[in-house]
Amino acid sequence: MRLLSAIFLSALGGLAPVAAQSVSTSAAPPPHVADLAAVVVTGVQPGPGLWKVSRKDPATGDHVMWVLGTLSPLPRSMQWQSRELEQVLSGSRQVLLPPSVKFKADVGFFGKMFLLPSAYSARKNDDGQTLQQVLPPSVYARWLVLKQKYLGDDRGIERWRPIFAAQELYKKAIRANDLSRTGGVQASIDALASRHGVEEVSTSYQVVIEHPRVAIKAFKASAPHDTTCFIRTLDSIEQDMPAMKARANAWATGDLQTLRELPDSARRDACVAALTDAGFARSLGLDAVPAKQAAVWLAAARAALAGNAQTFAVLPIDELLKPDGYLAKLQAEGYEVEAPE
């Protein structure tokens, strides 16, 4: 059920850690990006180098897992072409796909028919309220400026919940700034795996919604903290676009130093927390999703390193760079981790 999943995945699309955040209704100060390029790169780009995770096995010798760090957004007109990637992937036994969340709600064909109206209504504010009625005036004024710039005269979105309106605005804003959410990276990996006959292994964590109608009702009754996500999204579009472009360029050209020095905005953290901190999410166990995602991926990585001479894996690049990320956890368990030069 794609629409039902969209409700719960609207802010869980990334792997940002869930953390409580204090957000004021005024704009956060912009990062210092005056010396960064404002134009995204185009043409063929190599992307970043690969991380190496290894452990010596007394019985079978060295086992290695090569890891690509991905980023969103990326330059829209970039053509990603990594010779290192194809060489490594062609010699690997498996590809570990990036962590994700999958929702399962087995309600049958007629169940879906009756559930669709409820799912659509969950996207809207209660009692037909508009964004102007549910947002602080200063925040709504900022929204109007960005809405006109990126969405035009869309009246229907004015009745959406802030978290959904924010996601739609963000999607249109990055496209207008020559950025893409995926850059075609995963599609390229899928094509290479298919060409070389390498098995792709899912590392998704599955959430089973046993009573989807009840879940939607709970979502509508216990609104997530939409305003926090909404404000952080406005901040990102107004202030962080030069930094987003610089990060996208750095990924495309393999400039890890810039990626280390230029952290991502707090938008994703705030939007993930908006859902997982809500009462309905805790009742469904969604507040534990990030930790369970990590557990699923780490278990798959351990199994691959134990059973395969060579494995290729994909992770968000922030999980490779931060001191408590997925690779740091493997390193703490005794695996050797080497960053690309």
ABEGO torsion letter per residue (X at the ends): XAAAAAAAAAAAABABBBBBBBBBABBBBBBBAAABBABBBBEBBAEBBBBBBBBBBAAAEBBBBBBBBBBOBBBAABBBBBAAAAAAAAABABBBBBBBBBBBBBAEAAAAAAAAAAAAAAABBBGGBBAAAABBAAAAAAAAAAAAAAAEABAAAAABBAAAAAAAAAAAAAAAAGBBAAGGAAAAAAAAAAAAGBBBBBABBBBBBABAAAAAAAAAABBBBAAAAAAAAAAAAAAAAAAAAAAAAAAAAGBAAAAAABBBBAAAAAAAAAAAABAAAAAAGAAAAAAAAAAAAAAAAAAAAAABABBBBBBBAAAAABAABAAAAAAAAGBBBBBBX
